[in-house]
Amino acid sequence: MKNKNLVALLRSAVIAGNILFVLWGTFNAVKEHFSGTLPEKVSFFGLICLLALNSYFILSAPKEKTKI
């Protein structure tokens, strides 16, 4: 029972961290008027895609088969 609660808490923390990181990066981009170089823009877009994919995989994983 404890492990299931811990896994649920960690899942929520990871997804919240992903969302906060994307919001923080977007806030900085807006603050700088999207004036980054091309490699910076491409890497930020890639990072957003990886974090979204990470969140998707965490949400779609079967909850009862997760083991620690």
Backbone as CSV, one residue per row, in Angstrom:
resi,resn,N_x,N_y,N_z,CA_x,CA_y,CA_z,C_x,C_y,C_z
1,MET,0.820,-1.193,0.000,0.000,0.000,0.000,0.866,1.261,0.000
2,LYS,1.951,1.242,0.797,2.833,2.403,0.854,3.495,2.668,-0.496
3,ASN,3.921,1.592,-1.171,4.595,1.759,-2.451,3.680,2.369,-3.489
4,LYS,2.401,1.998,-3.474,1.460,2.562,-4.441,1.273,4.052,-4.208
5,ASN,1.207,4.458,-2.942,1.077,5.884,-2.628,2.324,6.650,-3.030
6,LEU,3.487,6.042,-2.810,4.740,6.687,-3.176,4.844,6.837,-4.693
7,VAL,4.467,5.809,-5.426,4.516,5.868,-6.892,3.563,6.941,-7.411
8,ALA,2.372,7.010,-6.850,1.407,8.030,-7.272,1.937,9.426,-6.973
9,LEU,2.571,9.584,-5.819,3.146,10.879,-5.467,4.286,11.250,-6.407
10,LEU,5.145,10.296,-6.724,6.265,10.567,-7.625,5.781,10.875,-9.045
11,ARG,4.763,10.163,-9.494,4.196,10.457,-10.818,3.686,11.885,-10.870
12,SER,2.945,12.275,-9.863,2.405,13.635,-9.815,3.530,14.671,-9.751
13,ALA,4.565,14.385,-8.982,5.681,15.315,-8.851,6.431,15.472,-10.170
14,VAL,6.618,14.376,-10.893,7.329,14.441,-12.170,6.527,15.249,-13.194
15,ILE,5.237,15.001,-13.262,4.408,15.724,-14.225,4.347,17.208,-13.864
16,ALA,4.204,17.512,-12.580,4.201,18.916,-12.148,5.546,19.579,-12.461
17,GLY,6.635,18.859,-12.253,7.955,19.405,-12.580,8.115,19.671,-14.058
18,ASN,7.622,18.755,-14.897,7.677,18.970,-16.347,6.901,20.219,-16.742
19,ILE,5.706,20.360,-16.199,4.876,21.520,-16.527,5.540,22.804,-16.054
20,LEU,6.055,22.802,-14.828,6.714,24.004,-14.311,7.949,24.373,-15.126
21,PHE,8.708,23.377,-15.560,9.907,23.659,-16.354,9.538,24.278,-17.699
22,VAL,8.499,23.755,-18.342,8.053,24.312,-19.625,7.539,25.737,-19.423
23,LEU,6.766,25.958,-18.361,6.262,27.310,-18.102,7.390,28.292,-17.801
24,TRP,8.389,27.831,-17.047,9.530,28.688,-16.735,10.292,29.060,-18.008
25,GLY,10.544,28.079,-18.865,11.244,28.351,-20.118,10.446,29.260,-21.032
26,THR,9.146,29.053,-21.090,8.299,29.901,-21.919,8.264,31.326,-21.379
27,PHE,8.192,31.461,-20.065,8.222,32.795,-19.458,9.507,33.527,-19.818
28,ASN,10.637,32.833,-19.735,11.910,33.463,-20.094,11.952,33.826,-21.576
29,ALA,11.371,32.990,-22.421,11.347,33.294,-23.858,10.497,34.527,-24.140
30,VAL,9.367,34.632,-23.475,8.507,35.809,-23.669,9.200,37.053,-23.137
31,LYS,9.864,36.914,-21.997,10.565,38.047,-21.397,11.672,38.569,-22.316
32,GLU,12.317,37.668,-23.044,13.387,38.054,-23.964,12.865,38.314,-25.379
33,HIS,11.559,38.337,-25.535,10.903,38.609,-26.834,11.306,37.586,-27.898
34,PHE,11.493,36.343,-27.504,11.817,35.237,-28.417,13.031,35.571,-29.281
35,SER,14.031,36.215,-28.681,15.193,36.667,-29.448,16.389,35.732,-29.315
36,GLY,16.148,34.458,-29.173,17.250,33.509,-29.071,17.823,33.163,-30.437
37,THR,18.978,32.525,-30.423,19.567,32.064,-31.675,18.811,30.824,-32.150
38,LEU,19.058,30.427,-33.375,18.369,29.256,-33.921,18.649,27.994,-33.113
39,PRO,19.903,27.706,-32.724,20.129,26.515,-31.900,19.385,26.567,-30.557
40,GLU,19.279,27.759,-29.948,18.540,27.883,-28.698,17.060,27.588,-28.897
41,LYS,16.491,28.101,-29.972,15.071,27.878,-30.253,14.790,26.410,-30.554
42,VAL,15.660,25.777,-31.335,15.480,24.369,-31.681,15.635,23.489,-30.442
43,SER,16.617,23.783,-29.612,16.823,22.971,-28.415,15.668,23.146,-27.434
44,PHE,15.126,24.341,-27.316,13.985,24.551,-26.424,12.759,23.802,-26.935
45,PHE,12.518,23.849,-28.233,11.398,23.109,-28.807,11.587,21.605,-28.601
46,GLY,12.804,21.120,-28.788,13.094,19.706,-28.557,12.893,19.318,-27.106
47,LEU,13.296,20.178,-26.189,13.119,19.909,-24.768,11.639,19.849,-24.402
48,ILE,10.838,20.747,-24.958,9.403,20.725,-24.705,8.803,19.422,-25.220
49,CYS,9.228,18.985,-26.396,8.718,17.715,-26.945,9.112,16.539,-26.059
50,LEU,10.338,16.510,-25.574,10.778,15.415,-24.700,10.029,15.403,-23.368
51,LEU,9.795,16.571,-22.797,9.061,16.630,-21.541,7.601,16.226,-21.734
52,ALA,7.006,16.627,-22.853,5.630,16.219,-23.140,5.555,14.712,-23.349
53,LEU,6.522,14.152,-24.059,6.552,12.711,-24.274,6.760,11.966,-22.951
54,ASN,7.616,12.483,-22.100,7.840,11.898,-20.785,6.545,11.891,-19.976
55,SER,5.830,12.991,-19.970,4.566,13.065,-19.242,3.544,12.102,-19.818
56,TYR,3.503,11.993,-21.131,2.567,11.067,-21.771,2.860,9.628,-21.354
57,PHE,4.121,9.242,-21.383,4.479,7.881,-21.007,4.171,7.604,-19.530
58,ILE,4.397,8.570,-18.687,4.097,8.391,-17.272,2.596,8.239,-17.062
59,LEU,1.808,9.049,-17.750,0.354,8.970,-17.591,-0.234,7.711,-18.208
60,SER,0.365,7.205,-19.280,-0.208,6.049,-19.963,0.309,4.710,-19.427
61,ALA,1.273,4.729,-18.527,1.809,3.485,-17.963,0.749,2.825,-17.092
62,PRO,0.676,1.505,-17.138,-0.296,0.821,-16.276,0.052,1.036,-14.807
63,LYS,-0.916,1.457,-14.045,-0.656,1.828,-12.649,-0.472,0.628,-11.733
64,GLU,-1.131,-0.488,-12.021,-1.029,-1.641,-11.121,0.216,-2.473,-11.340
65,LYS,0.916,-2.305,-12.463,2.090,-3.110,-12.743,3.389,-2.386,-12.406
66,THR,3.310,-1.161,-11.910,4.504,-0.405,-11.579,5.138,-0.986,-10.328
67,LYS,6.436,-1.318,-10.418,7.155,-1.886,-9.280,8.343,-1.017,-8.933
68,ILE,8.683,-1.010,-7.684,9.864,-0.251,-7.239,10.948,-1.242,-6.875
